């Protein structure tokens, strides 16, 4: 469906009103000059009225589809052919109006529909070169061949003037409507980009806040213990932990500020080094987190973005929080995608995740907020996240990202 078609149909209705008025004057002229056989021509001209009413109703009241405009133009071609058949056929200068209909079709319709209108117009024009009712007949009295030729020349001039006015009035209006539509599309794209940036920043902020939660809790517990010591002394080990956690908080904030500026500056990266870097970062924010390497050394080039960093950290957090056993990781390349399996083997993991409503279902309401935001980030790069329960009670999270080539660059 093309939203611009409504403006085309609206202007087509005004154009048809003008053309019907010209035909009315022309038929009245022929009638006053005693040209017989105009009964069917008057009937065909009368059919312009329901076409105009339908045209106006569709153009101003409801969205117009391509096939509807195709039907309008095809019917008008047949009405025009009928009128021309009874008024001189190819010798009638109004036959040039076929060109106006072809211009409207070429501008407004898909190529296959525009060509169909062109075929209809060419066929009708060709028929009118062989079969028509001549204007010069024994029914016309008082009009000589010279006068008829002058009439033809005058009609050609009038047709040229009308066509020039139509082209100079209708086409700029249609072009202006198309430009307005393009501006609206551009505004929608800019709005979508802003929304994506807001989602990206919200995802990064939520993940960073989650990262900082554990270090701050650790500091709080250590400080409570220090407060209950007789002399309020801090051991070297505790002091080292506090410094490390404070440094992690500062690093997370710096990463948030940097990533917020570069959230849509994407590129390519090797999957294995990226995964190892994030695992070290994850370990700093979760000192007790453990993982088992079930085969993560996989050569693959995938998209790089702070959004993907935070998405994977959220998945690791969910897996660690779902059970008490180390998280098992395995990566591979399948069907043009890099695939990472994150398994929490704890038999209570599936039950825990069900309680948190984190399993992916047909509706997005079945996903937790963190997983939903992670999935939204991954989908921007053509990837997917799927979380499922295993028969033994463990949980499996499958992350898939498309492989990058030199020509497949996200940015």
Residue pairs with C-beta under 8 A, 6 or more apart in sequence:
1 63
1 64
1 65
1 66
2 64
2 65
2 66
2 108
3 63
3 181
4 108
4 177
4 178
4 181
5 63
5 64
5 65
5 66
5 68
5 69
5 108
6 59
6 60
6 63
6 64
7 59
7 173
7 174
7 177
8 64
8 69
8 104
8 107
8 108
8 174
8 177
9 55
9 58
9 59
9 64
9 68
9 69
9 72
10 56
10 59
10 60
11 170
11 173
11 174
12 55
12 59
12 72
12 104
13 52
13 55
13 56
13 59
15 100
15 166
15 170
16 48
16 51
16 52
16 55
16 76
17 52
18 162
18 166
19 48
19 97
20 45
20 48
20 49
20 52
22 94
22 158
22 162
23 45
23 48
23 83
23 94
24 45
26 87
26 94
27 38
27 41
27 42
27 45
27 87
30 38
30 87
30 135
31 38
33 140
33 141
33 142
33 143
34 139
34 140
34 141
35 135
35 137
35 139
35 140
36 137
36 139
37 86
37 133
37 139
38 86
38 87
40 82
40 86
41 82
41 83
41 86
41 87
44 79
44 82
44 83
44 86
45 83
47 79
48 79
51 72
51 75
51 76
51 79
54 72
55 72
58 64
58 68
66 109
66 110
66 113
67 113
69 108
69 109
69 113
70 105
70 109
70 113
70 116
70 117
73 101
73 104
73 105
73 109
73 117
74 116
74 117
74 120
76 101
77 98
77 101
77 117
77 120
77 121
77 124
78 124
80 94
80 97
80 98
80 101
80 124
81 124
81 127
81 128
83 94
84 90
84 92
84 94
84 95
84 128
84 132
85 128
85 131
85 132
85 133
86 132
86 133
87 94
87 133
87 135
88 132
88 133
88 134
88 135
89 95
89 128
89 129
89 131
89 132
89 133
89 134
90 125
90 128
90 129
90 132
91 132
91 134
91 135
91 152
92 135
92 155
93 152
93 155
93 156
93 158
93 159
94 155
94 159
95 125
95 128
96 159
96 160
96 163
97 159
97 163
98 121
98 124
98 125
99 163
100 163
100 166
100 167
101 117
101 121
102 114
102 117
102 118
102 121
103 167
103 171
104 170
105 113
105 114
105 117
105 118
106 114
106 118
107 171
107 174
108 174
109 117
135 148
135 151
136 143
136 145
136 148
143 151
193 264
196 264
196 380
197 263
197 264
199 373
199 376
199 377
200 263
200 264
200 306
200 307
200 377
201 260
201 263
202 373
203 307
203 310
203 311
203 373
203 374
203 376
203 377
204 256
204 259
204 260
204 263
204 306
204 307
204 310
205 256
205 260
206 369
206 370
206 373
207 310
207 313
207 314
207 370
208 252
208 253
208 255
208 256
208 310
210 314
210 317
210 370
211 248
211 252
211 285
211 313
212 248
212 249
212 252
212 253
212 285
214 285
214 286
214 287
215 245
215 246
215 248
215 249
215 285
216 245
216 249
218 241
218 245
218 287
219 242
219 245
219 246
222 238
222 241
222 242
223 242
225 238
226 232
226 233
226 234
226 238
234 242
244 284
248 284
248 285
251 284
252 285
255 306
258 306
259 306
259 309
259 310
262 306
263 305
263 306
263 307
264 305
265 305
265 411
266 303
266 304
266 305
266 381
266 410
266 411
267 303
267 304
267 409
267 410
267 411
268 301
268 302
268 303
268 304
268 404
268 409
268 410
269 301
269 302
269 303
269 304
270 299
270 300
270 301
270 302
271 298
271 299
271 300
271 301
271 302
271 331
271 338
271 401
272 296
272 297
272 298
272 299
272 300
272 331
274 302
274 304
275 296
275 312
275 329
275 331
275 340
276 296
278 309
278 312
278 313
278 316
279 291
279 316
281 313
282 289
282 313
282 316
282 317
283 289
285 313
286 317
286 320
289 316
289 320
289 327
290 326
290 327
291 316
291 326
291 327
291 328
291 329
292 326
292 327
292 328
292 329
293 329
294 328
294 329
294 330
294 341
294 343
295 330
295 331
295 332
296 329
296 330
296 331
296 340
297 331
298 331
298 332
298 333
298 338
299 333
300 331
300 333
300 338
300 403
301 403
301 404
301 405
302 308
302 338
302 401
302 402
302 403
302 404
303 381
303 401
303 402
303 404
303 410
305 377
305 381
305 410
307 377
307 380
308 377
308 378
308 381
308 401
310 374
310 377
311 373
311 374
311 375
311 377
311 378
311 385
311 399
312 340
312 374
312 399
314 370
314 371
314 373
314 374
315 342
315 371
315 374
315 385
315 397
315 399
316 327
316 342
317 370
318 353
318 358
318 368
318 370
318 371
318 387
318 397
319 327
319 342
319 343
319 344
319 349
319 395
319 397
320 327
320 344
321 352
322 344
322 346
322 349
322 352
322 353
322 395
323 344
323 345
323 346
323 348
323 349
323 352
323 394
323 395
324 346
325 344
325 345
325 346
327 342
327 343
327 344
328 341
328 342
328 343
328 344
328 345
329 340
329 341
329 342
329 343
330 340
330 341
330 343
331 338
331 339
331 340
331 341
332 338
332 339
333 339
333 403
336 402
336 403
337 383
337 400
337 401
337 402
337 403
338 400
338 401
338 402
338 403
339 398
339 399
339 400
340 398
340 399
340 400
341 396
341 397
341 398
342 396
342 397
342 398
342 399
343 390
343 394
343 395
343 396
343 397
344 394
344 395
345 392
345 394
346 352
346 393
346 394
347 392
347 393
347 394
348 393
349 393
349 394
349 395
350 389
350 390
350 393
350 394
350 395
351 393
353 359
353 387
353 389
353 395
354 389
356 368
357 366
357 367
357 368
358 367
358 368
358 371
358 387
359 366
359 367
359 387
359 388
359 389
360 366
360 367
360 371
360 375
360 385
360 386
360 387
360 388
361 367
364 372
367 375
371 385
371 387
374 385
375 384
375 385
378 384
378 385
378 399
378 401
381 401
381 402
381 410
382 401
382 402
383 399
383 400
383 401
383 402
384 398
384 399
384 400
385 397
385 398
385 399
385 400
386 397
386 398
386 400
387 395
387 396
387 397
387 398
388 395
388 396
388 398
389 395
389 396
390 396
402 408
404 410
